[in-house]
Amino acid sequence: MTTTSEVGGSRARFEDKARALVGRRLTGIGYWDIIGDGSDRDLWDFGDWHHAVMGVELGTDADPVTVTWTNTFYPYGVEVFDEPIGRHVVEDPDGARRIGPDIEASSPWHPGS
């Protein structure tokens, strides 16, 4: 059984990691998905929203940051980690891999946009 103080401690750590992103400058982004189920699932750009099944790796002016699924607050949620996504997802051409986007001058992710 999880105690109230354990949940409170987990929530505080969770919020501290998310709060640490404030003020960082975004230098890159990579969406990760699972490929190889027989379909071409490179679709991630749906106009007003983007789809990243396995998670997102953010390049920042400090270090890479991963935002990926966890079960910290059972059963579904996302969590921020101050490390590359490779510590959480193993890249495989027939499995998990980076699907986009590339930051080009025309991209909304580009620093000049």
PyRosetta script that sets phi, psi and omega in degrees:
from pyrosetta import init, pose_from_sequence

init()
pose = pose_from_sequence("MTTTSEVGGSRARFEDKARALVGRRLTGIGYWDIIGDGSDRDLWDFGDWHHAVMGVELGTDADPVTVTWTNTFYPYGVEVFDEPIGRHVVEDPDGARRIGPDIEASSPWHPGS")
pose.set_psi(1, 134.9)
pose.set_omega(1, 179.9)
pose.set_phi(2, -88.1)
pose.set_psi(2, 131.3)
pose.set_omega(2, -179.7)
pose.set_phi(3, -85.6)
pose.set_psi(3, 163.6)
pose.set_omega(3, 178.7)
pose.set_phi(4, -61.8)
pose.set_psi(4, -38.7)
pose.set_omega(4, -179.3)
pose.set_phi(5, -69.3)
pose.set_psi(5, -32.8)
pose.set_omega(5, 176.8)
pose.set_phi(6, -66.4)
pose.set_psi(6, -43.4)
pose.set_omega(6, 178.3)
pose.set_phi(7, -64.4)
pose.set_psi(7, -43.6)
pose.set_omega(7, 179.1)
pose.set_phi(8, -61.5)
pose.set_psi(8, -40.1)
pose.set_omega(8, 178.0)
pose.set_phi(9, -66.9)
pose.set_psi(9, -41.8)
pose.set_omega(9, 177.8)
pose.set_phi(10, -63.8)
pose.set_psi(10, -43.2)
pose.set_omega(10, -180.0)
pose.set_phi(11, -64.6)
pose.set_psi(11, -40.8)
pose.set_omega(11, 179.4)
pose.set_phi(12, -63.3)
pose.set_psi(12, -43.7)
pose.set_omega(12, 177.9)
pose.set_phi(13, -63.6)
pose.set_psi(13, -42.6)
pose.set_omega(13, 178.5)
pose.set_phi(14, -58.8)
pose.set_psi(14, -49.9)
pose.set_omega(14, -178.0)
pose.set_phi(15, -68.2)
pose.set_psi(15, -36.0)
pose.set_omega(15, 177.6)
pose.set_phi(16, -62.0)
pose.set_psi(16, -41.4)
pose.set_omega(16, -179.7)
pose.set_phi(17, -66.9)
pose.set_psi(17, -40.7)
pose.set_omega(17, 178.0)
pose.set_phi(18, -67.9)
pose.set_psi(18, -41.1)
pose.set_omega(18, -179.5)
pose.set_phi(19, -64.4)
pose.set_psi(19, -28.5)
pose.set_omega(19, -179.2)
pose.set_phi(20, -66.7)
pose.set_psi(20, -14.1)
pose.set_omega(20, 177.6)
pose.set_phi(21, -76.0)
pose.set_psi(21, -21.8)
pose.set_omega(21, -177.8)
pose.set_phi(22, -61.9)
pose.set_psi(22, 128.7)
pose.set_omega(22, 177.7)
pose.set_phi(23, 93.3)
pose.set_psi(23, -11.7)
pose.set_omega(23, 177.2)
pose.set_phi(24, -77.9)
pose.set_psi(24, 148.3)
pose.set_omega(24, 177.6)
pose.set_phi(25, -97.6)
pose.set_psi(25, 130.3)
pose.set_omega(25, -179.9)
pose.set_phi(26, -77.5)
pose.set_psi(26, 127.3)
pose.set_omega(26, 179.2)
pose.set_phi(27, -116.2)
pose.set_psi(27, -11.8)
pose.set_omega(27, 180.0)
pose.set_phi(28, -172.0)
pose.set_psi(28, 165.2)
pose.set_omega(28, 178.2)
pose.set_phi(29, -151.6)
pose.set_psi(29, 142.6)
pose.set_omega(29, 175.3)
pose.set_phi(30, -139.0)
pose.set_psi(30, 125.6)
pose.set_omega(30, 176.5)
pose.set_phi(31, -92.7)
pose.set_psi(31, 142.9)
pose.set_omega(31, -178.2)
pose.set_phi(32, -122.2)
pose.set_psi(32, 139.1)
pose.set_omega(32, -179.2)
pose.set_phi(33, -142.4)
pose.set_psi(33, 170.3)
pose.set_omega(33, 174.2)
pose.set_phi(34, -102.0)
pose.set_psi(34, 123.7)
pose.set_omega(34, -179.5)
pose.set_phi(35, -113.8)
pose.set_psi(35, 163.5)
pose.set_omega(35, 173.8)
pose.set_phi(36, 105.7)
pose.set_psi(36, 11.6)
pose.set_omega(36, 178.1)
pose.set_phi(37, -92.6)
pose.set_psi(37, 15.5)
pose.set_omega(37, 179.7)
pose.set_phi(38, 96.8)
pose.set_psi(38, -7.6)
pose.set_omega(38, 178.4)
pose.set_phi(39, -116.0)
pose.set_psi(39, 159.0)
pose.set_omega(39, 175.5)
pose.set_phi(40, -92.1)
pose.set_psi(40, 98.8)
pose.set_omega(40, -173.3)
pose.set_phi(41, -105.4)
pose.set_psi(41, 39.4)
pose.set_omega(41, 177.4)
pose.set_phi(42, -79.0)
pose.set_psi(42, 6.1)
pose.set_omega(42, 179.9)
pose.set_phi(43, -76.1)
pose.set_psi(43, 121.4)
pose.set_omega(43, 178.1)
pose.set_phi(44, -137.2)
pose.set_psi(44, -22.4)
pose.set_omega(44, -175.3)
pose.set_phi(45, -98.0)
pose.set_psi(45, 109.8)
pose.set_omega(45, 179.5)
pose.set_phi(46, -115.5)
pose.set_psi(46, 35.4)
pose.set_omega(46, 177.8)
pose.set_phi(47, 78.5)
pose.set_psi(47, -98.7)
pose.set_omega(47, -176.9)
pose.set_phi(48, -74.1)
pose.set_psi(48, -12.3)
pose.set_omega(48, 179.9)
pose.set_phi(49, -143.5)
pose.set_psi(49, 154.6)
pose.set_omega(49, -180.0)
pose.set_phi(50, -119.7)
pose.set_psi(50, 150.8)
pose.set_omega(50, -174.4)
pose.set_phi(51, -116.6)
pose.set_psi(51, 118.4)
pose.set_omega(51, 177.8)
pose.set_phi(52, -129.3)
pose.set_psi(52, 96.4)
pose.set_omega(52, -171.5)
pose.set_phi(53, -63.5)
pose.set_psi(53, -48.8)
pose.set_omega(53, -175.4)
pose.set_phi(54, -86.5)
pose.set_psi(54, -27.5)
pose.set_omega(54, -179.3)
pose.set_phi(55, 150.5)
pose.set_psi(55, -174.9)
pose.set_omega(55, -178.1)
pose.set_phi(56, -132.6)
pose.set_psi(56, 135.6)
pose.set_omega(56, 170.2)
pose.set_phi(57, -107.5)
pose.set_psi(57, 122.2)
pose.set_omega(57, 179.4)
pose.set_phi(58, -101.9)
pose.set_psi(58, 126.6)
pose.set_omega(58, 168.5)
pose.set_phi(59, -82.2)
pose.set_psi(59, 132.5)
pose.set_omega(59, 178.4)
pose.set_phi(60, -130.1)
pose.set_psi(60, 168.0)
pose.set_omega(60, 179.4)
pose.set_phi(61, -68.6)
pose.set_psi(61, -9.9)
pose.set_omega(61, 176.4)
pose.set_phi(62, -98.1)
pose.set_psi(62, -72.7)
pose.set_omega(62, -179.0)
pose.set_phi(63, -152.2)
pose.set_psi(63, 167.6)
pose.set_omega(63, 175.2)
pose.set_phi(64, -66.0)
pose.set_psi(64, 148.4)
pose.set_omega(64, 179.5)
pose.set_phi(65, -129.5)
pose.set_psi(65, 138.2)
pose.set_omega(65, 176.9)
pose.set_phi(66, -110.4)
pose.set_psi(66, 135.2)
pose.set_omega(66, 170.5)
pose.set_phi(67, -119.4)
pose.set_psi(67, 113.3)
pose.set_omega(67, -175.6)
pose.set_phi(68, -144.9)
pose.set_psi(68, 168.8)
pose.set_omega(68, -178.8)
pose.set_phi(69, -68.3)
pose.set_psi(69, 140.2)
pose.set_omega(69, 172.2)
pose.set_phi(70, -141.0)
pose.set_psi(70, 174.1)
pose.set_omega(70, 174.8)
pose.set_phi(71, -116.7)
pose.set_psi(71, 28.1)
pose.set_omega(71, -178.9)
pose.set_phi(72, -54.5)
pose.set_psi(72, -41.0)
pose.set_omega(72, -178.8)
pose.set_phi(73, -117.3)
pose.set_psi(73, 43.0)
pose.set_omega(73, 177.3)
pose.set_phi(74, 19.6)
pose.set_psi(74, 135.1)
pose.set_omega(74, -18.3)
pose.set_phi(75, -95.7)
pose.set_psi(75, -15.8)
pose.set_omega(75, -175.2)
pose.set_phi(76, -126.2)
pose.set_psi(76, 137.4)
pose.set_omega(76, 175.4)
pose.set_phi(77, -177.2)
pose.set_psi(77, 172.5)
pose.set_omega(77, 174.7)
pose.set_phi(78, -119.3)
pose.set_psi(78, 155.5)
pose.set_omega(78, -178.8)
pose.set_phi(79, -141.7)
pose.set_psi(79, 152.9)
pose.set_omega(79, -179.6)
pose.set_phi(80, -100.7)
pose.set_psi(80, 133.7)
pose.set_omega(80, 177.8)
pose.set_phi(81, -128.5)
pose.set_psi(81, 132.4)
pose.set_omega(81, 178.0)
pose.set_phi(82, -81.7)
pose.set_psi(82, 65.0)
pose.set_omega(82, -179.6)
pose.set_phi(83, -167.4)
pose.set_psi(83, 162.7)
pose.set_omega(83, 179.3)
pose.set_phi(84, -64.8)
pose.set_psi(84, 155.4)
pose.set_omega(84, -179.3)
pose.set_phi(85, -64.3)
pose.set_psi(85, -23.1)
pose.set_omega(85, 178.8)
pose.set_phi(86, -60.0)
pose.set_psi(86, -15.1)
pose.set_omega(86, 175.2)
pose.set_phi(87, -81.7)
pose.set_psi(87, -8.7)
pose.set_omega(87, -177.2)
pose.set_phi(88, -123.0)
pose.set_psi(88, -28.2)
pose.set_omega(88, -176.4)
pose.set_phi(89, -130.0)
pose.set_psi(89, 129.9)
pose.set_omega(89, 178.1)
pose.set_phi(90, -91.3)
pose.set_psi(90, 120.9)
pose.set_omega(90, -179.8)
pose.set_phi(91, -71.4)
pose.set_psi(91, 134.8)
pose.set_omega(91, -178.9)
pose.set_phi(92, -152.4)
pose.set_psi(92, 129.7)
pose.set_omega(92, -178.7)
pose.set_phi(93, -57.5)
pose.set_psi(93, -27.6)
pose.set_omega(93, 179.0)
pose.set_phi(94, -102.3)
pose.set_psi(94, 12.6)
pose.set_omega(94, -178.3)
pose.set_phi(95, -141.9)
pose.set_psi(95, -124.3)
pose.set_omega(95, -178.2)
pose.set_phi(96, -73.7)
pose.set_psi(96, 134.9)
pose.set_omega(96, 175.7)
pose.set_phi(97, -160.0)
pose.set_psi(97, 162.4)
pose.set_omega(97, 177.6)
pose.set_phi(98, -72.1)
pose.set_psi(98, 133.1)
pose.set_omega(98, -177.0)
pose.set_phi(99, -116.0)
pose.set_psi(99, -6.8)
pose.set_omega(99, 179.6)
pose.set_phi(100, 148.2)
pose.set_psi(100, -179.6)
pose.set_omega(100, -11.0)
pose.set_phi(101, -90.9)
pose.set_psi(101, 166.1)
pose.set_omega(101, 168.8)
pose.set_phi(102, -93.3)
pose.set_psi(102, 136.0)
pose.set_omega(102, -178.5)
pose.set_phi(103, -88.0)
pose.set_psi(103, 104.9)
pose.set_omega(103, 177.6)
pose.set_phi(104, -112.7)
pose.set_psi(104, 168.5)
pose.set_omega(104, -178.3)
pose.set_phi(105, -56.5)
pose.set_psi(105, -29.5)
pose.set_omega(105, -178.4)
pose.set_phi(106, -86.1)
pose.set_psi(106, -6.7)
pose.set_omega(106, -177.0)
pose.set_phi(107, -77.5)
pose.set_psi(107, 140.9)
pose.set_omega(107, 175.2)
pose.set_phi(108, -64.2)
pose.set_psi(108, -16.6)
pose.set_omega(108, 178.4)
pose.set_phi(109, -82.3)
pose.set_psi(109, -13.5)
pose.set_omega(109, -176.6)
pose.set_phi(110, -64.3)
pose.set_psi(110, 138.8)
pose.set_omega(110, -178.3)
pose.set_phi(111, -56.5)
pose.set_psi(111, -26.9)
pose.set_omega(111, -178.7)
pose.set_phi(112, -85.8)
pose.set_psi(112, -3.0)
pose.set_omega(112, -177.2)
pose.set_phi(113, -80.5)
pose.dump_pdb("model.pdb")
